[in-house]
Amino acid sequence: MINHRGPEFAALMEDVTQGLQWALRTGNDVLLFPASGTGGLEAAVVNTLSPGEKALFCTMGSFGNRWAAIGEAYGADVVRLEVPQGEPIDPEDVERILAAHPAITTVFVTHNETSTGVSNDLPAIAAVVKSRGKLLCVDSVSGAGCLPLETDALGIDVCVTGSQKGWMAPPGVAMIAVSAAAFERAQQATLPRFYFDFTKEKKYQDKRQTFTTPPVSVLYAIQEGLAIMREEGLEQVWQRHALVGRMVRDGIEAIGLKLLAAEGHRSDTVTAVHSPAQSPDELKDLLSHLRVRYGLVLAGGQDELQGRIFRIGHLGMIDETDVYQILCVLEQGLSDRGFRSRVGLAAPAAQAAARQGTPSAEPAPVA
């Protein structure tokens, strides 16, 4: 352990924050808070809104709903744009709501919904929001570092991510890119805050310190994760996730399982799959069998999707070999539990996807 007020930590922090600026494609300050991703979502709310202020929360799953619930807990006037789980946010609906509610000052939207495996068309949504002069806050906890994300080009004012996803580090740090406009808003916003104060944190980070005691070991891990990403190249990281995502999806469909996310908006970091079981208990037994017998840990569904889906995480340090292992073990586990009568379908489908070549990771043009 090192002194978090000393020169060694200052050097560590400078390397981490500059690396995050590189990976997020931003010149904005990146603030570091000891917290989970949810802490970052709360920070975005309390620094941009005042009691009774009207804000639009676009929700398409558990984490979008959580962000809206944070807004409601702090007394914001929350307008919800909610779509069925598995569906993306339609930019035209954002346009419609902003036209109907001109008092809305800020839009909160999820880039990649971890609970459903859905990725939004962020460039299109951002274009609508910025065309109306609104502040834009984005939850990219399971997107940043893996999916194309041009923070400055899209005009994102607050971009929240977390150490435990694509950055290949343990949980414990919420990383938030904050624009000049968001800092200006934080000077005016009157929601109560202390721990998650943007202005206070920036004051300390300008001295290469943090306001509160940081999880130093997690920052070392983020530093190493960023070094790995720099060696590979950011566009190559995006391309690898696109390839892995396609391989997983094609393999899953070859087994005869159904994907939750709408086609064209399926995440390259997490895939949500409809349960093959007849009951939640049967699904629970399958996931337990995969974990205990084969060491494959898959996540269940959240909230109303609990017992109805399972989720495969494929982000961070993952490659084609990992995909084959995941799919073959899953297929064997399904056979063990009587959900499938044969194996050997997933790997050829994934291999065919890999042979198609790496999808382009060029970001969509900014409208």
C-alpha positions as CSV (number, residue, x, y, z in Angstrom):
1,M,0.0,0.0,0.0
2,I,1.1,3.5,-0.7
3,N,0.3,6.9,0.7
4,H,-2.8,8.2,-1.2
5,R,-1.6,11.7,-0.5
6,G,1.9,11.1,-1.7
7,P,3.8,11.4,-5.0
8,E,3.5,7.7,-5.9
9,F,-0.3,7.9,-5.8
10,A,-0.2,11.1,-7.8
11,A,1.6,9.4,-10.6
12,L,-0.8,6.4,-10.5
13,M,-3.8,8.7,-10.6
14,E,-2.4,10.7,-13.5
15,D,-1.7,7.6,-15.5
16,V,-5.2,6.2,-14.8
17,T,-7.1,9.4,-15.6
18,Q,-5.2,10.0,-18.8
19,G,-5.8,6.4,-19.8
20,L,-9.5,6.7,-19.2
21,Q,-9.6,9.9,-21.2
22,W,-8.0,8.0,-24.1
23,A,-10.4,5.1,-23.8
24,L,-13.5,7.2,-23.5
25,R,-12.4,9.5,-26.4
26,T,-12.7,12.6,-24.2
27,G,-10.8,15.6,-23.1
28,N,-13.1,16.1,-20.1
29,D,-12.1,15.4,-16.5
30,V,-12.6,11.8,-15.4
31,L,-13.6,11.8,-11.8
32,L,-12.9,8.7,-9.6
33,F,-15.3,7.8,-6.8
34,P,-14.9,4.8,-4.5
35,A,-18.2,3.2,-5.4
36,S,-20.0,0.7,-7.6
37,G,-21.6,1.8,-10.8
38,T,-24.8,2.6,-8.9
39,G,-22.8,5.2,-7.0
40,G,-21.8,6.8,-10.3
41,L,-25.5,6.9,-11.3
42,E,-26.4,8.6,-8.1
43,A,-23.6,11.1,-8.6
44,A,-24.9,12.0,-12.0
45,V,-28.4,12.8,-10.5
46,V,-27.3,14.8,-7.5
47,N,-24.9,17.0,-9.5
48,T,-27.1,17.9,-12.4
49,L,-30.6,18.3,-10.9
50,S,-32.5,20.3,-8.3
51,P,-35.6,19.4,-6.3
52,G,-38.6,19.4,-8.7
53,E,-36.6,19.7,-11.8
54,K,-38.0,17.8,-14.8
55,A,-35.7,15.2,-16.3
56,L,-36.2,12.4,-18.8
57,F,-35.1,8.9,-17.8
58,C,-35.0,6.3,-20.6
59,T,-35.5,2.9,-19.1
60,M,-35.3,-0.5,-20.8
61,G,-34.3,-2.8,-17.9
62,S,-33.2,-3.0,-14.3
63,F,-30.5,-0.5,-14.4
64,G,-32.4,2.1,-16.3
65,N,-35.2,1.7,-13.8
66,R,-32.7,2.0,-11.0
67,W,-31.5,5.3,-12.4
68,A,-35.0,6.7,-12.6
69,A,-35.7,5.4,-9.0
70,I,-32.6,7.4,-7.8
71,G,-34.1,10.5,-9.5
72,E,-37.4,10.0,-7.8
73,A,-35.7,9.3,-4.4
74,Y,-34.1,12.8,-4.6
75,G,-37.3,14.5,-5.5
76,A,-36.7,15.2,-9.2
77,D,-39.8,15.4,-11.5
78,V,-39.1,12.2,-13.4
79,V,-40.5,11.6,-16.8
80,R,-40.0,8.0,-17.9
81,L,-39.6,6.7,-21.4
82,E,-40.0,3.0,-20.8
83,V,-39.9,0.2,-23.3
84,P,-40.4,-3.6,-23.0
85,Q,-37.4,-5.5,-21.7
86,G,-35.4,-6.7,-24.7
87,E,-36.3,-3.6,-26.8
88,P,-34.1,-0.5,-27.4
89,I,-35.0,3.1,-26.9
90,D,-36.4,4.7,-30.1
91,P,-34.8,8.1,-30.7
92,E,-38.1,9.3,-32.2
93,D,-39.7,8.7,-28.9
94,V,-37.0,10.8,-27.2
95,E,-37.8,13.5,-29.7
96,R,-41.5,13.2,-29.1
97,I,-41.2,13.5,-25.3
98,L,-38.7,16.4,-25.4
99,A,-41.1,18.2,-27.7
100,A,-44.0,17.5,-25.3
101,H,-42.1,18.5,-22.2
102,P,-40.0,21.5,-23.0
103,A,-39.2,22.0,-19.3
104,I,-37.0,18.9,-19.3
105,T,-33.4,20.0,-18.7
106,T,-31.5,16.7,-18.6
107,V,-31.8,13.3,-20.3
108,F,-30.5,10.1,-18.7
109,V,-30.0,7.1,-20.9
110,T,-28.4,3.7,-20.7
111,H,-25.8,2.9,-23.4
112,N,-25.8,-0.9,-22.8
113,E,-28.4,-2.5,-20.5
114,T,-26.7,-5.2,-18.5
115,S,-29.9,-6.8,-17.4
116,T,-31.3,-7.5,-21.0
117,G,-28.3,-7.5,-23.3
118,V,-29.6,-4.5,-25.3
119,S,-27.4,-1.8,-26.8
120,N,-29.0,1.5,-27.7
121,D,-28.3,3.6,-30.8
122,L,-26.4,6.1,-28.7
123,P,-25.3,8.4,-31.6
124,A,-28.9,8.8,-32.7
125,I,-30.3,9.4,-29.2
126,A,-27.4,11.9,-28.5
127,A,-28.2,13.8,-31.7
128,V,-31.8,14.3,-30.6
129,V,-30.9,15.4,-27.1
130,K,-28.1,17.8,-28.1
131,S,-30.2,19.3,-30.9
132,R,-32.6,20.5,-28.2
133,G,-29.8,21.8,-26.0
134,K,-30.3,19.4,-23.1
135,L,-27.7,17.9,-20.8
136,L,-27.0,14.3,-21.6
137,C,-26.0,11.7,-19.0
138,V,-25.1,8.2,-20.1
139,D,-24.8,5.0,-18.1
140,S,-22.0,3.0,-19.9
141,V,-21.0,0.8,-17.0
142,S,-21.1,-2.4,-19.2
143,G,-20.3,-0.6,-22.5
144,A,-17.4,1.7,-22.1
145,G,-14.0,0.1,-22.9
146,C,-15.7,-2.5,-25.0
147,L,-18.1,-0.9,-27.4
148,P,-17.5,2.1,-29.6
149,L,-18.0,5.2,-27.6
150,E,-17.1,8.7,-28.7
151,T,-17.8,10.7,-25.6
152,D,-16.9,14.2,-26.8
153,A,-18.1,13.7,-30.4
154,L,-21.5,12.7,-29.1
155,G,-21.7,15.6,-26.7
156,I,-22.1,13.4,-23.6
157,D,-22.0,15.6,-20.5
158,V,-21.8,12.9,-17.9
159,C,-20.6,9.4,-18.8
160,V,-20.6,6.8,-16.0
161,T,-18.7,3.5,-16.0
162,G,-17.3,1.1,-13.5
163,S,-14.0,-0.7,-12.8
164,Q,-15.4,-4.2,-12.8
165,K,-16.6,-4.6,-16.4
166,G,-14.6,-3.9,-19.5
167,W,-11.7,-2.4,-17.6
168,M,-10.7,-5.9,-16.3
169,A,-10.4,-4.7,-12.7
170,P,-12.2,-5.6,-9.4
171,P,-15.3,-3.6,-8.4
172,G,-14.8,-0.6,-6.3
173,V,-14.4,2.5,-8.5
174,A,-17.0,4.5,-10.4
175,M,-15.3,6.5,-13.2
176,I,-17.3,9.5,-14.5
177,A,-16.3,11.8,-17.4
178,V,-17.8,15.2,-16.8
179,S,-18.0,18.0,-19.3
180,A,-17.6,21.7,-18.7
181,A,-21.4,22.2,-19.1
182,A,-22.0,19.5,-16.4
183,F,-19.6,21.2,-14.0
184,E,-21.4,24.5,-14.6
185,R,-24.7,22.7,-13.9
186,A,-23.3,21.3,-10.7
187,Q,-22.6,24.8,-9.5
188,Q,-26.4,25.6,-9.9
189,A,-27.9,22.2,-8.9
190,T,-29.3,22.1,-5.3
191,L,-29.9,18.4,-4.6
192,P,-28.1,17.4,-1.4
193,R,-24.7,15.8,-1.9
194,F,-21.5,15.4,0.0
195,Y,-19.6,12.2,-1.0
196,F,-20.5,12.4,-4.6
197,D,-19.8,16.1,-5.2
198,F,-18.3,16.7,-8.6
199,T,-16.8,20.1,-7.8
200,K,-15.2,18.9,-4.5
201,E,-13.8,15.8,-6.2
202,K,-12.3,17.8,-9.1
203,K,-10.6,20.2,-6.6
204,Y,-8.7,17.2,-5.1
205,Q,-8.1,15.5,-8.4
206,D,-6.5,18.7,-9.8
207,K,-3.9,18.0,-7.1
208,R,-3.7,14.3,-8.2
209,Q,-5.6,13.2,-5.0
210,T,-9.1,12.1,-4.2
211,F,-11.5,13.6,-1.7
212,T,-11.9,10.4,0.2
213,T,-9.6,7.4,0.7
214,P,-9.4,5.6,-2.6
215,P,-9.2,1.9,-3.2
216,V,-5.6,2.0,-4.3
217,S,-5.4,-1.7,-5.2
218,V,-8.3,-1.3,-7.6
219,L,-6.6,1.7,-9.3
220,Y,-3.5,-0.4,-9.8
221,A,-5.7,-3.0,-11.5
222,I,-7.4,-0.3,-13.7
223,Q,-3.9,0.9,-14.7
224,E,-2.9,-2.6,-15.8
225,G,-6.2,-3.0,-17.6
226,L,-5.6,0.2,-19.5
227,A,-2.1,-0.9,-20.4
228,I,-3.4,-4.1,-21.9
229,M,-6.0,-2.1,-23.9
230,R,-3.3,0.3,-25.1
231,E,-1.2,-2.6,-26.3
232,E,-4.0,-4.1,-28.2
233,G,-5.4,-0.8,-29.6
234,L,-8.8,0.7,-28.8
235,E,-10.4,0.0,-32.2
236,Q,-9.0,-3.6,-32.0
237,V,-10.6,-4.0,-28.5
238,W,-14.0,-2.9,-30.0
239,Q,-13.6,-5.3,-33.0
240,R,-12.7,-8.2,-30.7
241,H,-15.9,-7.6,-28.6
242,A,-18.0,-7.4,-31.8
243,L,-16.5,-10.7,-33.0
244,V,-17.0,-12.4,-29.7
245,G,-20.5,-11.2,-29.4
246,R,-21.5,-12.5,-32.8
247,M,-19.9,-15.8,-32.0
248,V,-21.8,-16.2,-28.8
249,R,-25.1,-15.3,-30.4
250,D,-24.7,-17.6,-33.4
251,G,-23.7,-20.4,-31.1
252,I,-26.7,-19.9,-28.8
253,E,-29.1,-19.8,-31.7
254,A,-27.5,-23.0,-33.2
255,I,-28.4,-24.8,-30.0
256,G,-32.0,-23.8,-30.5
257,L,-32.2,-21.2,-27.7
258,K,-33.8,-17.8,-28.2
259,L,-32.2,-14.4,-27.5
260,L,-34.0,-11.8,-25.5
261,A,-32.6,-8.6,-27.2
262,A,-34.1,-7.3,-30.4
263,E,-32.2,-8.0,-33.5
264,G,-29.9,-5.1,-34.5
265,H,-29.5,-4.0,-30.8
266,R,-27.9,-7.1,-29.3
267,S,-25.0,-6.3,-27.0
268,D,-21.5,-7.3,-27.7
269,T,-20.7,-7.5,-24.0
270,V,-23.6,-9.5,-22.5
271,T,-26.1,-11.9,-24.1
272,A,-29.5,-12.6,-22.5
273,V,-31.0,-15.9,-23.3
274,H,-34.6,-17.2,-22.8
275,S,-34.6,-20.0,-20.3
276,P,-35.1,-23.5,-21.8
277,A,-36.6,-24.7,-18.5
278,Q,-40.2,-25.0,-17.6
279,S,-39.8,-23.4,-14.2
280,P,-37.5,-21.0,-12.3
281,D,-36.3,-23.9,-10.1
282,E,-35.2,-25.9,-13.2
283,L,-33.3,-22.9,-14.5
284,K,-31.7,-22.5,-11.1
285,D,-30.7,-26.1,-11.1
286,L,-29.1,-25.8,-14.5
287,L,-27.1,-22.8,-13.6
288,S,-25.9,-24.5,-10.4
289,H,-25.0,-27.6,-12.3
290,L,-22.9,-25.6,-14.8
291,R,-21.1,-23.8,-11.9
292,V,-20.4,-26.8,-9.7
293,R,-19.7,-29.5,-12.4
294,Y,-17.9,-27.4,-15.0
295,G,-16.9,-24.1,-13.4
296,L,-19.0,-22.0,-15.8
297,V,-20.7,-19.1,-14.0
298,L,-23.7,-17.6,-15.8
299,A,-26.0,-14.9,-14.4
300,G,-29.7,-15.2,-13.9
301,G,-32.3,-12.6,-14.7
302,Q,-33.2,-9.6,-12.6
303,D,-36.5,-8.3,-11.3
304,E,-39.4,-9.6,-13.5
305,L,-36.9,-11.5,-15.7
306,Q,-35.8,-13.6,-12.7
307,G,-36.2,-17.3,-13.6
308,R,-37.0,-16.4,-17.2
309,I,-33.6,-15.8,-18.7
310,F,-29.9,-16.4,-18.1
311,R,-27.1,-14.1,-19.1
312,I,-23.6,-14.7,-20.6
313,G,-21.0,-12.0,-19.9
314,H,-18.4,-11.7,-22.6
315,L,-16.4,-8.6,-22.0
316,G,-13.0,-7.5,-20.9
317,M,-10.3,-10.2,-21.2
318,I,-12.1,-12.7,-23.5
319,D,-11.2,-14.2,-26.9
320,E,-12.4,-16.8,-29.4
321,T,-11.1,-19.7,-27.3
322,D,-13.1,-18.6,-24.3
323,V,-16.3,-18.5,-26.5
324,Y,-15.8,-22.1,-27.6
325,Q,-15.4,-23.2,-24.0
326,I,-18.5,-21.3,-22.9
327,L,-20.7,-22.7,-25.6
328,C,-19.5,-26.3,-25.4
329,V,-19.9,-26.4,-21.6
330,L,-23.3,-24.8,-21.8
331,E,-24.3,-27.3,-24.5
332,Q,-23.1,-30.2,-22.4
333,G,-24.9,-28.9,-19.3
334,L,-28.1,-28.7,-21.3
335,S,-27.7,-32.3,-22.3
336,D,-26.9,-33.4,-18.8
337,R,-30.2,-31.9,-17.6
338,G,-32.3,-33.2,-20.4
339,F,-32.9,-29.9,-22.2
340,R,-31.1,-31.0,-25.4
341,S,-30.6,-34.5,-26.8
342,R,-27.4,-33.8,-28.8
343,V,-24.3,-31.7,-28.5
344,G,-21.8,-30.4,-31.1
345,L,-23.9,-27.7,-32.7
346,A,-22.7,-24.5,-31.0
347,A,-19.0,-24.6,-31.8
348,P,-19.4,-25.0,-35.6
349,A,-21.8,-22.1,-35.6
350,A,-19.4,-19.9,-33.6
351,Q,-16.5,-21.0,-35.9
352,A,-18.5,-20.0,-38.9
353,A,-19.1,-16.6,-37.3
354,A,-15.4,-16.2,-36.7
355,R,-14.6,-17.1,-40.3
356,Q,-16.8,-14.3,-41.5
357,G,-14.1,-11.9,-40.3
358,T,-14.1,-9.2,-37.7
359,P,-17.0,-6.8,-37.9
360,S,-16.1,-3.2,-38.4
361,A,-15.8,-1.3,-35.1
362,E,-16.0,2.1,-36.7
363,P,-18.3,4.3,-34.7
364,A,-21.5,5.4,-36.3
365,P,-21.4,8.9,-37.7
366,V,-22.7,11.6,-35.4
367,A,-25.9,13.1,-36.8
